[in-house]
């Protein structure tokens, strides 16, 4: 197996008519979600509108939102057992 530097932790396996890679289930699910979002005209319209509003100074920073919500902790550690 050869590490494929272009994919996040993927591996290229053996000789074959075409190469294939192995990725974690988490990476695969993330890629599927990204493709779904990018394939949705409604979602892309909302993303582009949000980017336009941010460029026009209409957005809020994370620090402003945290202050409004009274959130003073920056890191929350959640562990599975």
Rosetta constraint file for C-alpha pairs under 8 A:
AtomPair CA 1 CA 11 HARMONIC 6.25 0.50
AtomPair CA 1 CA 12 HARMONIC 5.81 0.50
AtomPair CA 1 CA 13 HARMONIC 4.91 0.50
AtomPair CA 1 CA 14 HARMONIC 6.35 0.50
AtomPair CA 2 CA 11 HARMONIC 5.69 0.50
AtomPair CA 2 CA 12 HARMONIC 5.27 0.50
AtomPair CA 2 CA 13 HARMONIC 6.68 0.50
AtomPair CA 3 CA 9 HARMONIC 7.22 0.50
AtomPair CA 3 CA 10 HARMONIC 6.34 0.50
AtomPair CA 3 CA 11 HARMONIC 4.67 0.50
AtomPair CA 3 CA 12 HARMONIC 6.24 0.50
AtomPair CA 4 CA 8 HARMONIC 7.97 0.50
AtomPair CA 4 CA 9 HARMONIC 7.25 0.50
AtomPair CA 4 CA 10 HARMONIC 5.74 0.50
AtomPair CA 4 CA 11 HARMONIC 5.37 0.50
AtomPair CA 4 CA 12 HARMONIC 6.06 0.50
AtomPair CA 5 CA 9 HARMONIC 7.43 0.50
AtomPair CA 5 CA 10 HARMONIC 7.70 0.50
AtomPair CA 8 CA 23 HARMONIC 7.78 0.50
AtomPair CA 9 CA 23 HARMONIC 6.78 0.50
AtomPair CA 10 CA 21 HARMONIC 5.72 0.50
AtomPair CA 10 CA 22 HARMONIC 5.21 0.50
AtomPair CA 10 CA 23 HARMONIC 5.07 0.50
AtomPair CA 11 CA 20 HARMONIC 7.91 0.50
AtomPair CA 11 CA 21 HARMONIC 5.04 0.50
AtomPair CA 11 CA 22 HARMONIC 5.44 0.50
AtomPair CA 11 CA 23 HARMONIC 7.48 0.50
AtomPair CA 12 CA 19 HARMONIC 6.38 0.50
AtomPair CA 12 CA 20 HARMONIC 5.74 0.50
AtomPair CA 12 CA 21 HARMONIC 4.85 0.50
AtomPair CA 12 CA 22 HARMONIC 7.23 0.50
AtomPair CA 13 CA 19 HARMONIC 6.80 0.50
AtomPair CA 13 CA 20 HARMONIC 6.34 0.50
AtomPair CA 13 CA 21 HARMONIC 6.61 0.50
AtomPair CA 14 CA 19 HARMONIC 7.62 0.50
AtomPair CA 15 CA 19 HARMONIC 7.15 0.50
AtomPair CA 23 CA 27 HARMONIC 6.34 0.50
AtomPair CA 23 CA 28 HARMONIC 6.62 0.50
AtomPair CA 24 CA 28 HARMONIC 6.29 0.50
AtomPair CA 25 CA 29 HARMONIC 6.07 0.50
AtomPair CA 26 CA 30 HARMONIC 6.12 0.50
AtomPair CA 27 CA 31 HARMONIC 6.16 0.50
AtomPair CA 28 CA 32 HARMONIC 6.23 0.50
AtomPair CA 29 CA 33 HARMONIC 6.19 0.50
AtomPair CA 30 CA 34 HARMONIC 6.19 0.50
AtomPair CA 31 CA 35 HARMONIC 6.19 0.50
AtomPair CA 32 CA 36 HARMONIC 6.13 0.50
AtomPair CA 33 CA 37 HARMONIC 6.19 0.50
AtomPair CA 34 CA 38 HARMONIC 6.10 0.50
AtomPair CA 35 CA 39 HARMONIC 5.94 0.50
AtomPair CA 36 CA 40 HARMONIC 6.39 0.50
AtomPair CA 37 CA 43 HARMONIC 6.13 0.50
AtomPair CA 37 CA 44 HARMONIC 7.12 0.50
AtomPair CA 38 CA 43 HARMONIC 7.37 0.50
AtomPair CA 38 CA 44 HARMONIC 6.31 0.50
AtomPair CA 39 CA 44 HARMONIC 7.85 0.50
AtomPair CA 40 CA 44 HARMONIC 6.17 0.50
AtomPair CA 41 CA 45 HARMONIC 6.01 0.50
AtomPair CA 42 CA 46 HARMONIC 6.33 0.50
AtomPair CA 43 CA 47 HARMONIC 6.21 0.50
AtomPair CA 44 CA 48 HARMONIC 6.06 0.50
AtomPair CA 45 CA 49 HARMONIC 6.10 0.50
AtomPair CA 46 CA 50 HARMONIC 6.10 0.50
AtomPair CA 47 CA 51 HARMONIC 6.22 0.50
AtomPair CA 48 CA 52 HARMONIC 6.18 0.50
AtomPair CA 49 CA 53 HARMONIC 6.20 0.50
AtomPair CA 50 CA 54 HARMONIC 6.16 0.50
AtomPair CA 51 CA 55 HARMONIC 6.17 0.50
AtomPair CA 52 CA 56 HARMONIC 6.28 0.50
AtomPair CA 53 CA 57 HARMONIC 6.37 0.50
AtomPair CA 53 CA 58 HARMONIC 5.12 0.50
AtomPair CA 53 CA 59 HARMONIC 6.29 0.50
AtomPair CA 54 CA 58 HARMONIC 5.35 0.50
AtomPair CA 54 CA 59 HARMONIC 4.81 0.50
AtomPair CA 60 CA 64 HARMONIC 6.06 0.50
AtomPair CA 60 CA 65 HARMONIC 6.68 0.50
AtomPair CA 61 CA 65 HARMONIC 6.45 0.50
AtomPair CA 62 CA 66 HARMONIC 6.10 0.50
AtomPair CA 63 CA 67 HARMONIC 6.14 0.50
AtomPair CA 64 CA 68 HARMONIC 6.23 0.50
AtomPair CA 65 CA 69 HARMONIC 6.19 0.50
AtomPair CA 66 CA 70 HARMONIC 5.90 0.50
AtomPair CA 66 CA 71 HARMONIC 4.79 0.50
AtomPair CA 66 CA 72 HARMONIC 6.90 0.50
AtomPair CA 67 CA 71 HARMONIC 6.02 0.50
AtomPair CA 67 CA 72 HARMONIC 7.32 0.50
